[in-house]
Amino acid sequence: EQINFCESSPCQNNGTCSADENGYKCQCEMGFTGVDCRFNLDDCASQPCANGATCVDGINKYSCKCPPGYNGTLCQNDLDLCEDYNCGNGTCIEVFGGTQVICLCPAGYTGRNCSTKIGECSINPCLNGGVCVGHIDNYQCECGRGYTGVHCEVNIDDCASQPCHPLHGMCVNSENGFQCYCEDGFVGDRCEIELDGCRSSPCKNATQCINHSGGYECICLPGYTGVNCQINIDECASDPCQNHARCIDAVHGYECVCTPGYTGANCQLEINECDSVPCFNDGHCIDLIDRFECECKFPYKGSMCEKLPCDNPKPCFNGATCVNMLGGDVGFVCLCLPGFTGPQCATNINECSSNPCNEGLCVDGIDYFTCLCPPGYDGPFCQQPVNNCLDHKCEHGATCMDLRNSFRCMCPVGWTGQFCERDKNDCDVIQCHNGGRCVDLFNDYKCECRPGYTGVNCSKNIDDCTHNPCLNNGTCIDMVGSFTCTCLPQYTGEYCEIPFDPCGISPCTSGSTCTTGPNGHPFCICPNGFTGVLCEMNINECVSDPCMNGGSCWDGIAGYICRCPRGYEGTHCHLIADPCREQPCANDATCIATGDNSFTCICSVAFTGTYCDIDVNECQQSKCNNGYCYNTHGSYECRCNAGYTGVDCSVDINECSSLPCLNGATCL
């Protein structure tokens, strides 16, 4: 009896079962796979969701769970979270990569949506009993005694000012105050009272220390004051010194250091400098501060009226003699030296005022003048014309021409120079060309030419090609003092006298053949794949872009290779590759090309996997009812328990069929 392998409904998830004598095959619904259609295809495998969204796999479908800030089927749309968010008086901004929004509130507002106005003390921010005073957009805390800070949060350290006695008390800060803890023998709010005040000898500059109840008293020496007589009384504090004097304090007194011109205990008295009658010759003395001035009677002078008019400084200039004249208007008379005039002989007499120098320039001196004569004139008054040719030095028969304050020598032919003393160098005005050297002759010259030149001035180039020195039809090019031969390609040498093979040392490269061209020059015959005059360039066969379908061209020698992309093959990548050609499917599975260089393996019921290389464990679905299932390659085998047989061990063996019971016994 043929077993119906589909009877047990092995195909799951509504798969369609088809059976034959060897087993069964499941045709799965869309979205399922596997031998028995038990596996849901992962529709999220291609990662279709964008922007970090989570893909949720379904049956033949998927859905994208978008992160904050994105929407759309694939979460591809970037949301503007601020578009529908109300920040009231503030500004909306996106944070945390666009996943959340916050409101930036202006001054005077707070809250999630900047809707709460602050500065009205509604939240009572002041601590420690501080009173909140509201302002526009802010507030101020008026703190109680003992506290400070923006919110009255700081307890003022009342010990910071060191209110307790620095030696006999210790300050302990408390809320809104302080307390002084006193050393033994001291009392008072600040430990300032010594019970036995005189015990420590507190009086410094005193005659006696007297104890009182709760204190002591110091009897100070004159000039001292203070609780302990420690302060020297500053007698200068009342500014007793007058007239800008400097006060120096002393013990029980002071001393005034007077400015010049004053005296007295307090510098109150001005010194009269006129008491000593310092002015002479009945001069009137005027008392000033720390000095005096004398008003002199005419004609006396000097700081003390001690000088006559002719005493230093003398009033007469330029060496004049001063004579005192007590009865005159000025008190003196100046006797001038020759050449000077004026009451004090200060004026130089101008001896040039009469224009004594004819054509010359008059220079005034002291009691004299000097005439500077122009060219051509001489004499003390520039009255005599000068003949400059009377003592001329013209040589070689030259004629002297008298000029104003000079002369000129008119030279005969062949002579030159200021005095016609030198032979005239004709080379000074004659130029020898092409490097020729000029040789001076008397009233003549001669050019000594360099090799290759001739002529009076060496201006003519000698033609060295006149005798046709170049052989074998070489071209002669004339040079300076020489020539050069330009040879035909078949010849070389100075005179083109040596035959020459242009291919003797072949210039051709890349294995090309050298031959002599019709012009006598070497000619290169290139092998395939090369070009250029010397066959030095490899022809790039990839220039024509022969590779199709995105193939990459690799240039070679006289050829190319196309590197084809996936899915193409052939010399030019022009053929679509058959992905099944290499038989990628195992275990006799059927390969089906699906396009884009991909394929699908259709497996037999006994195998699974992308390449049908995974053996299906048929024991997972077997019905070895009375036995043990053993998986085999492509199938399974039921190993039956004792007493059973059949493919699935479903047949109970009838041990009585062999009639084992004798003597008419009944076999059970």
Secondary structure in CASP SS format (residue, H / E / C, confidence):
PFRMAT SS
TARGET T0000
AUTHOR 0000-0000-0000
METHOD secondary structure of the structure
MODEL  1
E C 1.00
Q C 1.00
I C 1.00
N C 1.00
F C 1.00
C C 1.00
E C 1.00
S C 1.00
S C 1.00
P C 1.00
C C 1.00
Q C 1.00
N C 1.00
N C 1.00
G C 1.00
T E 1.00
C E 1.00
S E 1.00
A E 1.00
D E 1.00
E C 1.00
N C 1.00
G E 1.00
Y E 1.00
K E 1.00
C E 1.00
Q E 1.00
C C 1.00
E C 1.00
M C 1.00
G C 1.00
F E 1.00
T E 1.00
G C 1.00
V C 1.00
D C 1.00
C C 1.00
R C 1.00
F E 1.00
N E 1.00
L C 1.00
D C 1.00
D C 1.00
C C 1.00
A C 1.00
S C 1.00
Q C 1.00
P C 1.00
C C 1.00
A C 1.00
N C 1.00
G C 1.00
A C 1.00
T E 1.00
C E 1.00
V E 1.00
D E 1.00
G C 1.00
I C 1.00
N C 1.00
K C 1.00
Y E 1.00
S E 1.00
C E 1.00
K E 1.00
C C 1.00
P C 1.00
P C 1.00
G C 1.00
Y E 1.00
N E 1.00
G C 1.00
T C 1.00
L C 1.00
C C 1.00
Q C 1.00
N E 1.00
D E 1.00
L C 1.00
D C 1.00
L C 1.00
C C 1.00
E C 1.00
D C 1.00
Y C 1.00
N C 1.00
C C 1.00
G C 1.00
N C 1.00
G C 1.00
T E 1.00
C E 1.00
I E 1.00
E E 1.00
V E 1.00
F C 1.00
G C 1.00
G C 1.00
T C 1.00
Q E 1.00
V E 1.00
I E 1.00
C E 1.00
L E 1.00
C C 1.00
P C 1.00
A C 1.00
G C 1.00
Y E 1.00
T E 1.00
G C 1.00
R C 1.00
N C 1.00
C C 1.00
S C 1.00
T E 1.00
K E 1.00
I C 1.00
G C 1.00
E C 1.00
C C 1.00
S C 1.00
I C 1.00
N C 1.00
P C 1.00
C C 1.00
L C 1.00
N C 1.00
G C 1.00
G C 1.00
V E 1.00
C E 1.00
V E 1.00
G E 1.00
H E 1.00
I C 1.00
D C 1.00
N E 1.00
Y E 1.00
Q E 1.00
C E 1.00
E E 1.00
C C 1.00
G C 1.00
R C 1.00
G C 1.00
Y E 1.00
T E 1.00
G C 1.00
V C 1.00
H C 1.00
C C 1.00
E C 1.00
V E 1.00
N E 1.00
I C 1.00
D C 1.00
D C 1.00
C C 1.00
A C 1.00
S C 1.00
Q C 1.00
P C 1.00
C C 1.00
H C 1.00
P C 1.00
L C 1.00
H C 1.00
G E 1.00
M E 1.00
C E 1.00
V E 1.00
N E 1.00
S E 1.00
E C 1.00
N C 1.00
G E 1.00
F E 1.00
Q E 1.00
C E 1.00
Y E 1.00
C E 1.00
E C 1.00
D C 1.00
G C 1.00
F E 1.00
V E 1.00
G C 1.00
D C 1.00
R C 1.00
C C 1.00
E C 1.00
I E 1.00
E E 1.00
L C 1.00
D C 1.00
G C 1.00
C C 1.00
R C 1.00
S C 1.00
S C 1.00
P C 1.00
C C 1.00
K C 1.00
N C 1.00
A E 1.00
T E 1.00
Q E 1.00
C E 1.00
I E 1.00
N E 1.00
H E 1.00
S C 1.00
G C 1.00
G E 1.00
Y E 1.00
E E 1.00
C E 1.00
I E 1.00
C E 1.00
L C 1.00
P C 1.00
G C 1.00
Y E 1.00
T E 1.00
G C 1.00
V C 1.00
N C 1.00
C C 1.00
Q C 1.00
I E 1.00
N E 1.00
I C 1.00
D C 1.00
E H 1.00
C H 1.00
A H 1.00
S H 1.00
D C 1.00
P C 1.00
C C 1.00
Q C 1.00
N C 1.00
H C 1.00
A C 1.00
R E 1.00
C E 1.00
I E 1.00
D E 1.00
A E 1.00
V C 1.00
H C 1.00
G E 1.00
Y E 1.00
E E 1.00
C E 1.00
V E 1.00
C C 1.00
T C 1.00
P C 1.00
G C 1.00
Y E 1.00
T E 1.00
G C 1.00
A C 1.00
N C 1.00
C C 1.00
Q C 1.00
L E 1.00
E E 1.00
I C 1.00
N C 1.00
E H 1.00
C H 1.00
D H 1.00
S H 1.00
V C 1.00
P C 1.00
C C 1.00
F C 1.00
N C 1.00
D C 1.00
G C 1.00
H E 1.00
C E 1.00
I E 1.00
D E 1.00
L E 1.00
I C 1.00
D C 1.00
R E 1.00
F E 1.00
E E 1.00
C E 1.00
E E 1.00
C C 1.00
K C 1.00
F C 1.00
P C 1.00
Y C 1.00
K E 1.00
G C 1.00
S C 1.00
M C 1.00
C C 1.00
E C 1.00
K E 1.00
L C 1.00
P C 1.00
C C 1.00
D C 1.00
N C 1.00
P C 1.00
K C 1.00
P C 1.00
C C 1.00
F C 1.00
N C 1.00
G C 1.00
A C 1.00
T E 1.00
C E 1.00
V E 1.00
N E 1.00
M C 1.00
L C 1.00
G C 1.00
G C 1.00
D C 1.00
V C 1.00
G C 1.00
F E 1.00
V E 1.00
C E 1.00
L E 1.00
C C 1.00
L C 1.00
P C 1.00
G C 1.00
F E 1.00
T E 1.00
G C 1.00
P C 1.00
Q C 1.00
C C 1.00
A C 1.00
T E 1.00
N E 1.00
I C 1.00
N C 1.00
E H 1.00
C H 1.00
S H 1.00
S H 1.00
N C 1.00
P C 1.00
C C 1.00
N C 1.00
E C 1.00
G C 1.00
L E 1.00
C E 1.00
V E 1.00
D E 1.00
G C 1.00
I C 1.00
D C 1.00
Y C 1.00
F E 1.00
T E 1.00
C E 1.00
L E 1.00
C C 1.00
P C 1.00
P C 1.00
G C 1.00
Y E 1.00
D E 1.00
G C 1.00
P C 1.00
F C 1.00
C C 1.00
Q C 1.00
Q E 1.00
P E 1.00
V C 1.00
N C 1.00
N C 1.00
C C 1.00
L C 1.00
D C 1.00
H C 1.00
K C 1.00
C C 1.00
E C 1.00
H C 1.00
G C 1.00
A C 1.00
T E 1.00
C E 1.00
M E 1.00
D E 1.00
L E 1.00
R C 1.00
N C 1.00
S E 1.00
F E 1.00
R E 1.00
C E 1.00
M E 1.00
C C 1.00
P C 1.00
V C 1.00
G C 1.00
W E 1.00
T E 1.00
G C 1.00
Q C 1.00
F C 1.00
C C 1.00
E C 1.00
R E 1.00
D E 1.00
K C 1.00
N C 1.00
D H 1.00
C H 1.00
D H 1.00
V C 1.00
I C 1.00
Q C 1.00
C C 1.00
H C 1.00
N C 1.00
G C 1.00
G C 1.00
R E 1.00
C E 1.00
V E 1.00
D E 1.00
L E 1.00
F C 1.00
N C 1.00
D E 1.00
Y E 1.00
K E 1.00
C E 1.00
E E 1.00
C C 1.00
R C 1.00
P C 1.00
G C 1.00
Y E 1.00
T E 1.00
G C 1.00
V C 1.00
N C 1.00
C C 1.00
S C 1.00
K E 1.00
N E 1.00
I C 1.00
D C 1.00
D C 1.00
C C 1.00
T C 1.00
H C 1.00
N C 1.00
P C 1.00
C C 1.00
L C 1.00
N C 1.00
N C 1.00
G C 1.00
T E 1.00
C E 1.00
I E 1.00
D E 1.00
M C 1.00
V C 1.00
G C 1.00
S C 1.00
F E 1.00
T E 1.00
C E 1.00
T E 1.00
C C 1.00
L C 1.00
P C 1.00
Q C 1.00
Y E 1.00
T E 1.00
G C 1.00
E C 1.00
Y C 1.00
C C 1.00
E C 1.00
I E 1.00
P E 1.00
F C 1.00
D C 1.00
P C 1.00
C C 1.00
G C 1.00
I C 1.00
S C 1.00
P C 1.00
C C 1.00
T C 1.00
S C 1.00
G C 1.00
S C 1.00
T E 1.00
C E 1.00
T E 1.00
T E 1.00
G C 1.00
P C 1.00
N C 1.00
G C 1.00
H C 1.00
P E 1.00
F E 1.00
C E 1.00
I E 1.00
C C 1.00
P C 1.00
N C 1.00
G C 1.00
F E 1.00
T E 1.00
G C 1.00
V C 1.00
L C 1.00
C C 1.00
E C 1.00
M E 1.00
N E 1.00
I C 1.00
N C 1.00
E H 1.00
C H 1.00
V H 1.00
S H 1.00
D C 1.00
P C 1.00
C C 1.00
M C 1.00
N C 1.00
G C 1.00
G C 1.00
S E 1.00
C E 1.00
W E 1.00
D E 1.00
G C 1.00
I C 1.00
A C 1.00
G C 1.00
Y E 1.00
I E 1.00
C E 1.00
R E 1.00
C C 1.00
P C 1.00
R C 1.00
G C 1.00
Y E 1.00
E E 1.00
G C 1.00
T C 1.00
H C 1.00
C C 1.00
H C 1.00
L E 1.00
I E 1.00
A C 1.00
D C 1.00
P C 1.00
C C 1.00
R C 1.00
E C 1.00
Q C 1.00
P C 1.00
C C 1.00
A C 1.00
N C 1.00
D C 1.00
A C 1.00
T E 1.00
C E 1.00
I E 1.00
A E 1.00
T E 1.00
G E 1.00
D C 1.00
N C 1.00
S E 1.00
F E 1.00
T E 1.00
C E 1.00
I E 1.00
C C 1.00
S C 1.00
V C 1.00
A C 1.00
F E 1.00
T E 1.00
G C 1.00
T C 1.00
Y C 1.00
C C 1.00
D C 1.00
I E 1.00
D E 1.00
V C 1.00
N C 1.00
E H 1.00
C H 1.00
Q H 1.00
Q C 1.00
S C 1.00
K C 1.00
C C 1.00
N C 1.00
N C 1.00
G E 1.00
Y E 1.00
C E 1.00
Y E 1.00
N E 1.00
T E 1.00
H C 1.00
G C 1.00
S E 1.00
Y E 1.00
E E 1.00
C E 1.00
R E 1.00
C E 1.00
N C 1.00
A C 1.00
G C 1.00
Y E 1.00
T E 1.00
G C 1.00
V C 1.00
D C 1.00
C C 1.00
S C 1.00
V E 1.00
D E 1.00
I C 1.00
N C 1.00
E H 1.00
C H 1.00
S H 1.00
S H 1.00
L C 1.00
P C 1.00
C C 1.00
L C 1.00
N C 1.00
G C 1.00
A C 1.00
T C 1.00
C C 1.00
L C 1.00
END
